[in-house]
Amino acid sequence: MTELIAFAGLAGGYGDSQVVFNLGASVQAGQALGVFGRNGVGKSTLARLLQGSLQASKGTITLKGQNIASTPPFQRHLLGLGYMPQTAMVFDELTVGENLSIGSKSGLAEAYFEIFPTLAERLKQKAGTMSGGERKILSFVRLMAEDTNIIVLDEPSEGVQPENISRMEQCLLARKKQGSSIILIEQNLTLLRAVADQLLGMDAGKPVLQSTLAQTSRAKMLEVLSI
Amino acid sequence: MASIVIPSGLLLGTLLLIPSLFGDFTAYQIGLFLIYGIVAQGIGFLWGKTGILPLGQTIFFGSTAYASAHILINIETLGWQLVLMLLSVLIAGAIAYVLATMVFRGKTDSGPYFSLITLALVLIAEQLASTSPNITGGFNGLSGYEPIAQLDPFGNLYYLIVGVTVVSTMLLLALNRLPAGLIARAVSDNEPRLQLLGFATHKIKGLVFAMSAMLAATAGVLFASHQGIVTPTSAGFALSAQFIIWTAVGGRFHVLGPLLGSVVLAWLTAELRDDFIYWEISIAAIFILVVLKSPGGLAEIISIYFKKLVKAQVSEEPSYCAAPNVKSQQPAATLQFDQCHLQVGVVQILKGVTFTTPAQGVVCIIGPNGAGKTSLLNVITGNLLASKGTILLAEKHIHCRPPYAALSSGIGRKLQVPSVFFSMTVGENLTVATLAQRAKWYHYFSAKPLLWRSAYISSLLAHEALPLTHNLAKQVSELPQGHRQFLEFAMTAAAQPRLLLLDEPCAGLSTAETHLMTDLIRQYQTQTKGLVLLIEHDMSIVEALSDKVLVLHQGQVLAFASYVEVKANKDVAAVYAGGTK
C-alpha cells in the first residue's frame, strides 16, 4: 500500500508556548488515523500543523513522499490535502450552491445531495442563515467535493445531529474504499471507532497511545480520555 | 498606582527640561506637537480599545479652536473665557456622544461605516470653514487676538500645554487600569458577547468617542492660543489623516504611543520637509511598514525591548473580595411562546411555535439540524426579532427588546460556538462577567471591582477538574474549544439569570468533561431554582438532565413532553433518532 501522509518528530505551538511534542504517524492509502484525547491536549494544533496554518517548530511532514513542513497551506491543498476546521468555515454571504462550487470538482457535490438532502433543498439559501449544524454539514460536503485524497477533519461531528453523523461516517468509509487517507480528530468515540484503522491517543501534547483499532478497546480509549 | 505615577512623572520631568536644554523656540515647537499628541492620545484610546477608527477628529479640534479664537477676541475676562472654553469642550463631547450612539444603536460591530461618516463630516466641516468668512474668517482664518491669560507661546504657555498633556496621560493610564478600560477593550474583542452580558455597547462606544472628542477639543483650545491664528486646515481632512498616521506609527495600544508618534513624526516633518523632497513619501512608507509589520507601532517595539531589559515580576495571586449581589434577582418564571414566527430573508425559520415551560427545571430542545433550535434562542434574547407572535417571560413581552436588555430581564445565553473575549485572560473574562448586573456606574472608575469574585464563580473554581481553575492567567486565544465552553458557561451563569439558555454546551467535550458540564448545569438549576433551556443532540445527556423535552422540526413544535414520552413518540422517532457520543 502507498503511504499518502506521514509525520515524524512533529512539534509546534503558538508563540513561545509549545503545545505538541514529538508526534508521529503514517497513514496508508485507504486507511484512517483516529486522533483522540481530552480538550487542550493539542489535537487541533496537530490538525493546523498538518494543514499548514501553523508552522511546525520541529519534525517532518511528508505528503506522497514530499516533505511539506515549510509549504504554505494553499500548496498543500494543491498537493491533495483537504482540511475541515473545528469551527465550520463557510462563506456566509454566498448561497449553499455557491459555497459548494468553490474549490469543488465539477459534479462531485451533487453526488452528496442524496445523502444530505437538506443541502439540495437549500441551494439558493445564503449559508449565513443556516444553523450551526447545517453549516458543519456544508463544510463537510464541500471538503468531500474537493476530491482531495488526504483528508484531515477536526471534530466534524460537533453540533451535528446523530443521523447526519452516521451519514458522515458512510461518506468517510466510502472515501477510504476509494483509496483516500483520513486523519480524523474526534471526541465522538462511536464515529472514531467506525472510521479509524489506527489510533493516536494524546495527552499534554504527547502521544500516549499508538495502536491499531483492533488492539484497542473502547475502555482503553476512555482511560486515555480520563488521564 | 506606580504604573500611573512613574510614566507620568517621567514624562513631566522630560518635558520640563526641554526649554532649559534646547531653548524657547524648540519648546514652542514641541508645545505644538504635544497639542497634536493630545488629539492622537484620544484617537489611540478610541481606536486601540474599541476598534473605532475616527477619520474626522479635526471636526472637534478645529471647531473648538475657532470657538476659542472667538472667545479670546470677544471676551475680556479670563474667568468667562475659561468657562466658555470649557463649555465648548463639553459641547464637542455631547455632539460626539449623540452621533456615535445614533450610528451604533442596534449594531454589533464598529465597521467601516462610522469611519466613512466621520470622513464625510470632516469634509463638510472643512468646506464650511472655508466658505463662511463671517464666522471663520474664510481662507485667512481668525487672528489678531491675545493668547489665553496672555501666556507667551514662546514662554509660559508651554508649561500649560505640558500640564494638560500630563493630565491627559494620567487620565488614560488610569482608565486602562480600571473596569472602564476593561469594558472598553471588551467592545472591540467581542461586542455580541458584551451585549449578552447586559452592556449597552452603543452607549459605551458613545462615551469613549465623546472622551476622544473632548481631548481633541481641549487640544483645539490650546492650539488657538499657541498659534495665534485658526484657519480651515485646522478643521480639515489632511490634519485628521496626519493624526491617524501619528497614532498608528506611535502605537495605538499604549497611552504614550500616540504622543510619541506625534512628537517624533511632526518634529521630523518640520525639520526635513523643506530639505528632503521625498519626506512625504518616506512618511507614507513608514506608515505602511508599521501597519504591516508592527501594528502596535513604536510603543510596541519599545515595550518588547523594555521587557527584555527588565525582568518580569512574578505576579502574586490577587486577593479577591466578595462581589455585591446582582442588582435585582428576579423570581423564577414561565417562558411562553404563542404562535411565534420568524422569517430571515426568504427563509421561514419558525412557523407558529407555541409552548409554555414550567418556571423551574431543565427543558432540553432537540431536533434535526436546521429545525430552528438556535433561532428559538435568538428570538428570546432579541438577536433576531420574531416576525409574528408573542414571547412572554413572567407574563411580560420580551421579543422586541435588544440583546443587551436580555440579562436585566433575567436571561443568560451561552452561544453555540463558544463566544468569549479572546484577547483577554480567563480571569479577565470572569471579571467582565462578574461586573455584569452588579456594578453601578461609579464602580467602573474604581479598581476594587476588578477583584470582585462572586460566591457562584468561587464555587465553580473550587472544582479541581474544571479546566479554568488553574488557567486564570492564560490568554483565552490559547484555550482549546472545549475549555472555552466551560468559560462561557461560567460567564453566562455568573449573574445567576432565572432563565439560562445553553446552546450545545457539551459539543466538543470528552466523556469526562461532558459529565462535569452536566453536573454543573444540574447544580445551577438546583441552586437557583430557575429554568434552563438546553439544546443538545446527545440523548444520554437529554435523558440525564431533562425534566421536559421540546422537539422542534422544520420550525414547528413536534412534541413537548417528558423524556420517556418523547422517546415513545412515533412522530419524533420518524424524524429524529438521536444518539450518543
Interface residues (C-beta under 8 A of the other chain):
Chain A: Y14 S17 G37 R38 N39 G40 V41 K43 S44 Q86 T87 T118 R122 Q125 K126 T129 M130 S131 G132 G133 E134 K136 I137 E155 E158 G159 V160 Q161 P162 E163 N164 I165 S166 Q187 N188 L189 T190 L222 L225 S226
Chain B: V344 G345 V346 V347 I349 G367 P368 N369 G370 A371 G372 K373 T374 S375 Q416 V417 P467 S477 E478 L479 P480 Q481 G482 H483 D503 E504 A507 G508 L509 S510 T511 A512 E513 H537 M539 Y576 A577 G578 G579 T580 K581
